[in-house]
């Protein structure tokens, strides 16, 4: 759904990402960790009918991704959705959506890292200690990759995405000959209404369509390469999700809903023997790919927000296309470690992290789609995609429910920071400008002369 964008240009931007690398970034951001555990969790909620939830979210994600692609191609900037919100609704909306995205990445990264770590502990043993150490190691690797710059990051992501897609396709292809269509019956064992809570769980799997917009300025030709990367990623991600979810149900049957490592079980059926190590490797690839894309996007966003006065100014270094926002990246990494250790110390598990992250991303989607409706020219395919995305956002808001309270708290904090920052700047300006002495009157001059 290529948009006709009158202001977009195919001229080089000075960035380094190609359409192929951008596709890899997108696949890593959206495919992420959803395929590790969510097919089993959704099957537990709705049985084989959970396939309808997967299909619905694939369909809904298409106009959502197209709307963000049209915005990114038209306004390539590291601020991403934050920039679009500022252009459409002003500085306050920009700060709110920027803070929601920026502060959603650390808990989401911690949850993703723990998902990957759980697969490793399942393969080698060690329980919680192995899971936590692996999660911390993943954060270190991803931080290091992004510190070296987007050229390294793009190539790294391309390698990860290629290996991941190949591994998933081989696992599905080898396991499907052992499928039993009888596992599709009864199709809706918990009733058709169970599809809704199953879809609510799967929202985590489809978060990420907005992440790549923060890297729009890093594409060689944003107007051409960003839409190509987006549409390629929609097809790849949607196909892989549906294939894996279908294979898990028809191959594993009722056991799918009770599996802690459904991808590992699927590989064992298809490849034979003990596939725990292979499953752990796949989980690490998935987790690293998702975290890599989000760290890159969040680091660029933080620098852009600092540049615009919505975050402390010392974080603004690296906001120019081609530079590496290492200070903003350091903040994202530190907050991710903080979220990881907070979960481990309290024993709350990953569910609160997942739900808080989902609530924040739904809020970002809502503002981003509203900005797309306002900014994209009417009559273009981009604007039509934005209107279609409104339906998807409405459904996501209903699913998020009470967890929308978290982005409301973040929004309040963002507005408070803007107010305090404006007051601080006003006081600083007053201190720099010397007071103007009162005008000397004739009487004052005569008194001084006498």
CORTA-V346424 format. One record per residue. N is the residue number from 0. RES is the residue in one small letter. PHI is phi in whole degrees, -180 to 180 (* if undefined). PSI is psi in whole degrees, 0 to 359 (none if undefined). Layout:
n->N res->RES phi->PHI psi->PSI
n->N res->RES phi->PHI psi->PSI
This chain:
n->0 res->x phi->* psi->71
n->1 res->x phi->-74 psi->129
n->2 res->x phi->-86 psi->145
n->3 res->x phi->-87 psi->109
n->4 res->x phi->-116 psi->106
n->5 res->x phi->-66 psi->330
n->6 res->x phi->-92 psi->346
n->7 res->x phi->-73 psi->151
n->8 res->x phi->-135 psi->149
n->9 res->x phi->-95 psi->9
n->10 res->x phi->-68 psi->149
n->11 res->x phi->-60 psi->144
n->12 res->x phi->-103 psi->354
n->13 res->x phi->91 psi->2
n->14 res->x phi->-80 psi->183
n->15 res->x phi->-120 psi->344
n->16 res->x phi->-81 psi->135
n->17 res->x phi->-94 psi->174
n->18 res->x phi->-64 psi->324
n->19 res->x phi->-67 psi->315
n->20 res->x phi->-65 psi->322
n->21 res->x phi->-64 psi->321
n->22 res->x phi->-60 psi->317
n->23 res->x phi->-63 psi->320
n->24 res->x phi->-63 psi->317
n->25 res->x phi->-64 psi->313
n->26 res->x phi->-59 psi->318
n->27 res->x phi->-66 psi->322
n->28 res->x phi->-70 psi->319
n->29 res->x phi->-92 psi->316
n->30 res->x phi->-62 psi->311
n->31 res->x phi->41 psi->224
n->32 res->x phi->-97 psi->2
n->33 res->x phi->-61 psi->324
n->34 res->x phi->-75 psi->348
n->35 res->x phi->-72 psi->312
n->36 res->x phi->-127 psi->335
n->37 res->x phi->-69 psi->331
n->38 res->x phi->-57 psi->322
n->39 res->x phi->-72 psi->318
n->40 res->x phi->-65 psi->320
n->41 res->x phi->-68 psi->322
n->42 res->x phi->-65 psi->326
n->43 res->x phi->-64 psi->325
n->44 res->x phi->-77 psi->316
n->45 res->x phi->-128 psi->2
n->46 res->x phi->67 psi->207
n->47 res->x phi->-58 psi->336
n->48 res->x phi->-64 psi->346
n->49 res->x phi->-63 psi->340
n->50 res->x phi->-62 psi->329
n->51 res->x phi->-67 psi->325
n->52 res->x phi->-66 psi->317
n->53 res->x phi->-59 psi->313
n->54 res->x phi->-63 psi->318
n->55 res->x phi->-61 psi->317
n->56 res->x phi->-72 psi->329
n->57 res->x phi->-63 psi->315
n->58 res->x phi->-66 psi->316
n->59 res->x phi->-67 psi->330
n->60 res->x phi->-73 psi->338
n->61 res->x phi->-61 psi->305
n->62 res->x phi->-66 psi->330
n->63 res->x phi->-64 psi->312
n->64 res->x phi->-64 psi->320
n->65 res->x phi->-64 psi->322
n->66 res->x phi->-65 psi->316
n->67 res->x phi->-70 psi->327
n->68 res->x phi->-65 psi->318
n->69 res->x phi->-63 psi->319
n->70 res->x phi->-66 psi->316
n->71 res->x phi->-64 psi->320
n->72 res->x phi->-69 psi->327
n->73 res->x phi->-81 psi->324
n->74 res->x phi->-130 psi->73
n->75 res->x phi->-70 psi->109
n->76 res->x phi->-153 psi->148
n->77 res->x phi->-64 psi->340
n->78 res->x phi->-71 psi->341
n->79 res->x phi->55 psi->232
n->80 res->x phi->-60 psi->328
n->81 res->x phi->-61 psi->319
n->82 res->x phi->-65 psi->317
n->83 res->x phi->-65 psi->322
n->84 res->x phi->-65 psi->321
n->85 res->x phi->-66 psi->317
n->86 res->x phi->-65 psi->326
n->87 res->x phi->-88 psi->320
n->88 res->x phi->-129 psi->355
n->89 res->x phi->107 psi->179
n->90 res->x phi->-64 psi->321
n->91 res->x phi->-65 psi->315
n->92 res->x phi->-63 psi->322
n->93 res->x phi->-62 psi->314
n->94 res->x phi->-65 psi->319
n->95 res->x phi->-63 psi->309
n->96 res->x phi->-69 psi->327
n->97 res->x phi->-65 psi->315
n->98 res->x phi->-64 psi->319
n->99 res->x phi->-60 psi->316
n->100 res->x phi->-71 psi->313
n->101 res->x phi->-61 psi->318
n->102 res->x phi->-85 psi->355
n->103 res->x phi->-83 psi->333
n->104 res->x phi->-67 psi->314
n->105 res->x phi->-58 psi->308
n->106 res->x phi->-65 psi->325
n->107 res->x phi->-65 psi->319
n->108 res->x phi->-65 psi->320
n->109 res->x phi->-63 psi->317
n->110 res->x phi->-64 psi->315
n->111 res->x phi->-62 psi->317
n->112 res->x phi->-63 psi->322
n->113 res->x phi->-70 psi->327
n->114 res->x phi->-61 psi->313
n->115 res->x phi->-64 psi->320
n->116 res->x phi->-64 psi->327
n->117 res->x phi->-65 psi->323
n->118 res->x phi->-67 psi->323
n->119 res->x phi->-67 psi->316
n->120 res->x phi->-66 psi->330
n->121 res->x phi->-67 psi->328
n->122 res->x phi->-83 psi->318
n->123 res->x phi->-109 psi->351
n->124 res->x phi->86 psi->183
n->125 res->x phi->105 psi->346
n->126 res->x phi->61 psi->221
n->127 res->x phi->-62 psi->323
n->128 res->x phi->-62 psi->313
n->129 res->x phi->-63 psi->319
n->130 res->x phi->-61 psi->313
n->131 res->x phi->-68 psi->316
n->132 res->x phi->-63 psi->319
n->133 res->x phi->-64 psi->317
n->134 res->x phi->-61 psi->316
n->135 res->x phi->-64 psi->321
n->136 res->x phi->-63 psi->321
n->137 res->x phi->-61 psi->318
n->138 res->x phi->-63 psi->320
n->139 res->x phi->-64 psi->315
n->140 res->x phi->-62 psi->314
n->141 res->x phi->-68 psi->320
n->142 res->x phi->-61 psi->317
n->143 res->x phi->-64 psi->319
n->144 res->x phi->-63 psi->318
n->145 res->x phi->-73 psi->330
n->146 res->x phi->-63 psi->330
n->147 res->x phi->-77 psi->352
n->148 res->x phi->108 psi->164
n->149 res->x phi->-70 psi->335
n->150 res->x phi->-64 psi->314
n->151 res->x phi->-66 psi->318
n->152 res->x phi->-61 psi->316
n->153 res->x phi->-62 psi->315
n->154 res->x phi->-66 psi->319
n->155 res->x phi->-60 psi->316
n->156 res->x phi->-68 psi->322
n->157 res->x phi->-61 psi->317
n->158 res->x phi->-64 psi->314
n->159 res->x phi->-62 psi->314
n->160 res->x phi->-64 psi->319
n->161 res->x phi->-63 psi->314
n->162 res->x phi->-65 psi->319
n->163 res->x phi->-64 psi->310
n->164 res->x phi->-61 psi->317
n->165 res->x phi->-61 psi->315
n->166 res->x phi->-63 psi->316
n->167 res->x phi->-65 psi->317
n->168 res->x phi->-65 psi->319
n->169 res->x phi->-64 psi->317
n->170 res->x phi->-63 psi->317
n->171 res->x phi->-68 psi->315
n->172 res->x phi->-62 psi->320
n->173 res->x phi->-78 psi->336
n->174 res->x phi->-89 psi->332
n->175 res->x phi->-60 psi->326
n->176 res->x phi->-58 psi->342
n->177 res->x phi->-99 psi->14
n->178 res->x phi->-73 psi->153
n->179 res->x phi->-132 psi->112
n->180 res->x phi->-64 psi->345
n->181 res->x phi->-65 psi->339
n->182 res->x phi->-70 psi->349
n->183 res->x phi->-85 psi->359
n->184 res->x phi->-120 psi->138
n->185 res->x phi->-68 psi->143
n->186 res->x phi->-70 psi->323
n->187 res->x phi->-126 psi->73
n->188 res->x phi->-64 psi->336
n->189 res->x phi->-107 psi->14
n->190 res->x phi->90 psi->158
n->191 res->x phi->-69 psi->333
n->192 res->x phi->-65 psi->340
n->193 res->x phi->-69 psi->346
n->194 res->x phi->-65 psi->328
n->195 res->x phi->-66 psi->307
n->196 res->x phi->-64 psi->331
n->197 res->x phi->-65 psi->318
n->198 res->x phi->-65 psi->324
n->199 res->x phi->-61 psi->321
n->200 res->x phi->-65 psi->323
n->201 res->x phi->-78 psi->352
n->202 res->x phi->-56 psi->323
n->203 res->x phi->-56 psi->324
n->204 res->x phi->-70 psi->338
n->205 res->x phi->-112 psi->9
n->206 res->x phi->-75 psi->133
n->207 res->x phi->140 psi->352
n->208 res->x phi->-67 psi->339
n->209 res->x phi->-92 psi->346
n->210 res->x phi->-62 psi->321
n->211 res->x phi->-71 psi->342
n->212 res->x phi->-64 psi->334
n->213 res->x phi->-69 psi->343
n->214 res->x phi->-105 psi->11
n->215 res->x phi->-58 psi->321
n->216 res->x phi->-69 psi->347
n->217 res->x phi->-91 psi->357
n->218 res->x phi->-77 psi->148
n->219 res->x phi->-62 psi->315
n->220 res->x phi->-135 psi->88
n->221 res->x phi->-56 psi->318
n->222 res->x phi->-65 psi->330
n->223 res->x phi->-96 psi->313
n->224 res->x phi->-77 psi->324
n->225 res->x phi->-65 psi->311
n->226 res->x phi->-61 psi->320
n->227 res->x phi->-61 psi->316
n->228 res->x phi->-63 psi->320
n->229 res->x phi->-64 psi->309
n->230 res->x phi->-69 psi->326
n->231 res->x phi->-64 psi->318
n->232 res->x phi->-67 psi->321
n->233 res->x phi->-59 psi->315
n->234 res->x phi->-67 psi->314
n->235 res->x phi->-65 psi->311
n->236 res->x phi->-65 psi->314
n->237 res->x phi->-60 psi->316
n->238 res->x phi->-64 psi->316
n->239 res->x phi->-66 psi->316
n->240 res->x phi->-59 psi->312
n->241 res->x phi->-67 psi->320
n->242 res->x phi->-63 psi->312
n->243 res->x phi->-66 psi->316
n->244 res->x phi->-62 psi->317
n->245 res->x phi->-64 psi->315
n->246 res->x phi->-63 psi->318
n->247 res->x phi->-60 psi->320
n->248 res->x phi->-75 psi->312
n->249 res->x phi->-78 psi->338
n->250 res->x phi->-91 psi->313
n->251 res->x phi->-86 psi->337
n->252 res->x phi->65 psi->220
n->253 res->x phi->-63 psi->335
n->254 res->x phi->-68 psi->344
n->255 res->x phi->-63 psi->322
n->256 res->x phi->-74 psi->349
n->257 res->x phi->-113 psi->10
n->258 res->x phi->-93 psi->132
n->259 res->x phi->-83 psi->343
n->260 res->x phi->-138 psi->70
n->261 res->x phi->-61 psi->325
n->262 res->x phi->-66 psi->322
n->263 res->x phi->-65 psi->318
n->264 res->x phi->-65 psi->321
n->265 res->x phi->-64 psi->318
n->266 res->x phi->-66 psi->322
n->267 res->x phi->-64 psi->321
n->268 res->x phi->-67 psi->320
n->269 res->x phi->-83 psi->323
n->270 res->x phi->-99 psi->343
n->271 res->x phi->80 psi->157
n->272 res->x phi->72 psi->197
n->273 res->x phi->-91 psi->109
n->274 res->x phi->-101 psi->21
n->275 res->x phi->-62 psi->321
n->276 res->x phi->-69 psi->320
n->277 res->x phi->-65 psi->319
n->278 res->x phi->-64 psi->321
n->279 res->x phi->-63 psi->320
n->280 res->x phi->-63 psi->318
n->281 res->x phi->-63 psi->318
n->282 res->x phi->-63 psi->320
n->283 res->x phi->-66 psi->321
n->284 res->x phi->-63 psi->313
n->285 res->x phi->-59 psi->312
n->286 res->x phi->-66 psi->315
n->287 res->x phi->-63 psi->319
n->288 res->x phi->-62 psi->314
n->289 res->x phi->-66 psi->313
n->290 res->x phi->-64 psi->323
n->291 res->x phi->-61 psi->313
n->292 res->x phi->-66 psi->319
n->293 res->x phi->-73 psi->322
n->294 res->x phi->-61 psi->317
n->295 res->x phi->-63 psi->313
n->296 res->x phi->-65 psi->316
n->297 res->x phi->-67 psi->321
n->298 res->x phi->-62 psi->316
n->299 res->x phi->-65 psi->319
n->300 res->x phi->-63 psi->314
n->301 res->x phi->-59 psi->319
n->302 res->x phi->-65 psi->320
n->303 res->x phi->-66 psi->319
n->304 res->x phi->-63 psi->319
n->305 res->x phi->-65 psi->321
n->306 res->x phi->-59 psi->324
n->307 res->x phi->-92 psi->4
n->308 res->x phi->88 psi->8
n->309 res->x phi->-92 psi->352
n->310 res->x phi->-140 psi->165
n->311 res->x phi->-54 psi->139
n->312 res->x phi->-60 psi->331
n->313 res->x phi->-67 psi->347
n->314 res->x phi->-88 psi->358
n->315 res->x phi->-77 psi->344
n->316 res->x phi->-62 psi->128
n->317 res->x phi->101 psi->8
n->318 res->x phi->-80 psi->347
n->319 res->x phi->-84 psi->139
n->320 res->x phi->-55 psi->133
n->321 res->x phi->100 psi->340
n->322 res->x phi->-90 psi->162
n->323 res->x phi->-105 psi->116
n->324 res->x phi->-79 psi->71
n->325 res->x phi->-68 psi->326
n->326 res->x phi->-68 psi->315
n->327 res->x phi->-64 psi->321
n->328 res->x phi->-61 psi->320
n->329 res->x phi->-63 psi->323
n->330 res->x phi->-67 psi->315
n->331 res->x phi->-59 psi->314
n->332 res->x phi->-63 psi->316
n->333 res->x phi->-63 psi->317
n->334 res->x phi->-66 psi->327
n->335 res->x phi->-65 psi->316
n->336 res->x phi->-63 psi->321
n->337 res->x phi->-62 psi->316
n->338 res->x phi->-64 psi->320
n->339 res->x phi->-61 psi->310
n->340 res->x phi->-73 psi->331
n->341 res->x phi->-64 psi->318
n->342 res->x phi->-65 psi->318
n->343 res->x phi->-68 psi->323
n->344 res->x phi->-71 psi->323
n->345 res->x phi->-88 psi->340
n->346 res->x phi->71 psi->23
n->347 res->x phi->-75 psi->338
n->348 res->x phi->84 psi->184
n->349 res->x phi->-87 psi->343
n->350 res->x phi->-58 psi->314
n->351 res->x phi->-60 psi->323
n->352 res->x phi->-63 psi->317
n->353 res->x phi->-63 psi->314
n->354 res->x phi->-70 psi->323
n->355 res->x phi->-65 psi->319
n->356 res->x phi->-65 psi->316
n->357 res->x phi->-61 psi->316
n->358 res->x phi->-60 psi->319
n->359 res->x phi->-66 psi->317
n->360 res->x phi->-68 psi->326
n->361 res->x phi->-64 psi->320
n->362 res->x phi->-63 psi->319
n->363 res->x phi->-62 psi->316
n->364 res->x phi->-60 psi->317
n->365 res->x phi->-61 psi->312
n->366 res->x phi->-68 psi->319
n->367 res->x phi->-63 psi->317
n->368 res->x phi->-68 psi->321
n->369 res->x phi->-61 psi->320
n->370 res->x phi->-65 psi->321
n->371 res->x phi->-63 psi->318
n->372 res->x phi->-62 psi->324
n->373 res->x phi->-82 psi->325
n->374 res->x phi->-91 psi->323
n->375 res->x phi->-75 psi->138
n->376 res->x phi->-61 psi->137
n->377 res->x phi->-65 psi->145
n->378 res->x phi->92 psi->350
n->379 res->x phi->-90 psi->163
n->380 res->x phi->-68 psi->330
n->381 res->x phi->-63 psi->316
n->382 res->x phi->-67 psi->321
n->383 res->x phi->-64 psi->321
n->384 res->x phi->-64 psi->321
n->385 res->x phi->-64 psi->320
n->386 res->x phi->-64 psi->319
n->387 res->x phi->-65 psi->325
n->388 res->x phi->-67 psi->337
n->389 res->x phi->-60 psi->324
n->390 res->x phi->-65 psi->316
n->391 res->x phi->-62 psi->317
n->392 res->x phi->-66 psi->320
n->393 res->x phi->-60 psi->318
n->394 res->x phi->-66 psi->320
n->395 res->x phi->-66 psi->323
n->396 res->x phi->-63 psi->320
n->397 res->x phi->-65 psi->319
n->398 res->x phi->-68 psi->325
n->399 res->x phi->-66 psi->323
n->400 res->x phi->57 psi->231
n->401 res->x phi->-65 psi->339
n->402 res->x phi->-75 psi->1
n->403 res->x phi->-74 psi->348
n->404 res->x phi->-64 psi->326
n->405 res->x phi->-63 psi->310
n->406 res->x phi->-63 psi->334
n->407 res->x phi->-66 psi->320
n->408 res->x phi->-64 psi->316
n->409 res->x phi->-62 psi->320
n->410 res->x phi->-62 psi->317
n->411 res->x phi->-61 psi->318
n->412 res->x phi->-65 psi->321
n->413 res->x phi->-64 psi->316
n->414 res->x phi->-66 psi->323
n->415 res->x phi->-65 psi->319
n->416 res->x phi->-63 psi->317
n->417 res->x phi->-60 psi->317
n->418 res->x phi->-65 psi->314
n->419 res->x phi->-66 psi->323
n->420 res->x phi->-68 psi->321
n->421 res->x phi->-64 psi->319
n->422 res->x phi->-65 psi->320
n->423 res->x phi->-64 psi->318
n->424 res->x phi->-65 psi->321
n->425 res->x phi->-64 psi->318
n->426 res->x phi->-66 psi->322
n->427 res->x phi->-65 psi->320
n->428 res->x phi->-67 psi->322
n->429 res->x phi->-66 psi->324
n->430 res->x phi->-70 psi->330
n->431 res->x phi->-76 psi->319
n->432 res->x phi->-80 psi->119
n->433 res->x phi->-69 psi->147
n->434 res->x phi->-65 psi->143
n->435 res->x phi->-83 psi->123
n->436 res->x phi->-67 psi->150
n->437 res->x phi->-67 psi->149
n->438 res->x phi->-66 psi->138
n->439 res->x phi->-80 psi->125
n->440 res->x phi->-87 psi->168
n->441 res->x phi->-62 psi->320
n->442 res->x phi->-64 psi->320
n->443 res->x phi->-64 psi->320
n->444 res->x phi->-66 psi->318
n->445 res->x phi->-67 psi->321
n->446 res->x phi->-66 psi->321
n->447 res->x phi->-67 psi->324
n->448 res->x phi->-69 psi->326
n->449 res->x phi->-77 psi->none
